[in-house]
Amino acid sequence: MPQAQESLTFHDVAVDFTWEEWQLLNPDEKNLYRDVMLENYSNLVSLGYEASKPDTLSKLERGEEPWTAQDELHLVCAGLDISYTDT
């Protein structure tokens, strides 16, 4: 009996790195990541995928890092319990 097919999303074929993992990649690895992610998105579009392009991909197309300095700060601070006291 044929089964219904679920829609494929970009998230299904994307590879995500943490900020720390991204910093460990050399330039060739970052270029390979960009090429593969853009090709994956292009392949999905050719199959009828209609969702908007993720911001990360737009940044990669422009040659920008996929994360901003603010993203890094958010990730670093997310694990810290900072409390302030008045003295």
Backbone torsions as a table, in degrees:
resi	resn	phi	psi	omega
1	MET	NA	125.9	-179.9
2	PRO	-65.4	141.4	177.5
3	GLN	-100.6	148.7	177.3
4	ALA	-67.8	139.2	178.1
5	GLN	-88.0	137.9	175.1
6	GLU	-87.3	152.6	177.0
7	SER	-70.1	137.1	176.9
8	LEU	-87.8	137.6	178.1
9	THR	-116.4	164.5	177.8
10	PHE	-61.6	-35.4	179.1
11	HIS	-58.2	-31.9	179.7
12	ASP	-65.4	-26.7	-176.1
13	VAL	-116.0	3.4	-178.4
14	ALA	-86.6	151.8	173.8
15	VAL	-114.3	125.1	-179.5
16	ASP	-108.6	139.1	175.2
17	PHE	-114.8	148.9	168.6
18	THR	-76.7	167.3	177.7
19	TRP	-57.8	-44.3	-178.6
20	GLU	-63.0	-42.3	178.7
21	GLU	-64.0	-41.7	-179.8
22	TRP	-61.4	-39.0	-179.2
23	GLN	-66.3	-23.6	-179.8
24	LEU	-81.8	-13.8	-179.8
25	LEU	-76.5	141.8	175.1
26	ASN	-85.0	168.8	-176.5
27	PRO	-56.8	-38.0	178.7
28	ASP	-64.8	-38.7	178.3
29	GLU	-67.2	-38.2	177.1
30	LYS	-65.7	-39.9	177.6
31	ASN	-65.3	-41.3	177.6
32	LEU	-62.2	-43.0	177.8
33	TYR	-57.7	-48.5	179.8
34	ARG	-57.9	-49.3	-177.7
35	ASP	-60.6	-44.2	-178.1
36	VAL	-67.7	-43.6	-179.1
37	MET	-65.1	-40.9	178.6
38	LEU	-67.6	-38.1	177.2
39	GLU	-66.3	-41.9	177.4
40	ASN	-58.5	-44.9	-180.0
41	TYR	-64.5	-43.9	179.3
42	SER	-60.2	-42.0	178.6
43	ASN	-63.3	-41.0	177.8
44	LEU	-63.1	-43.1	179.4
45	VAL	-61.3	-39.8	-179.4
46	SER	-66.6	-20.1	178.1
47	LEU	-94.2	4.0	177.0
48	GLY	103.5	7.7	177.9
49	TYR	-64.3	127.4	-172.1
50	GLU	-117.7	4.9	179.3
51	ALA	-72.5	155.6	-179.7
52	SER	-67.9	155.4	-178.3
53	LYS	-68.1	130.3	177.9
54	PRO	-59.8	145.5	-179.5
55	ASP	-56.0	-38.0	179.9
56	THR	-57.8	-41.6	179.8
57	LEU	-68.0	-38.6	178.0
58	SER	-62.2	-40.8	177.1
59	LYS	-63.5	-44.6	179.8
60	LEU	-61.4	-39.0	178.7
61	GLU	-62.0	-35.1	-179.9
62	ARG	-83.6	0.8	-179.6
63	GLY	80.7	15.4	-179.9
64	GLU	-92.5	160.4	173.5
65	GLU	-68.1	143.8	-178.3
66	PRO	-72.3	-12.4	178.4
67	TRP	-123.3	147.7	178.7
68	THR	-96.4	169.4	176.8
69	ALA	-61.5	-34.8	178.3
70	GLN	-65.9	-38.3	175.5
71	ASP	-59.4	-43.2	179.4
72	GLU	-62.0	-46.6	-179.5
73	LEU	-60.4	-42.2	179.1
74	HIS	-61.1	-43.7	-179.1
75	LEU	-66.8	-39.8	-179.4
76	VAL	-67.4	-43.4	-176.7
77	CYS	-77.2	-20.9	-176.4
78	ALA	-60.5	-30.5	-178.5
79	GLY	-92.2	-1.3	-176.4
80	LEU	-100.3	140.5	174.4
81	ASP	-104.1	97.9	-175.9
82	ILE	-102.2	125.3	176.4
83	SER	-124.2	144.6	-178.3
84	TYR	-111.6	145.5	174.9
85	THR	-129.6	144.1	175.3
86	ASP	-85.6	131.8	175.8
87	THR	-129.5	NA	NA
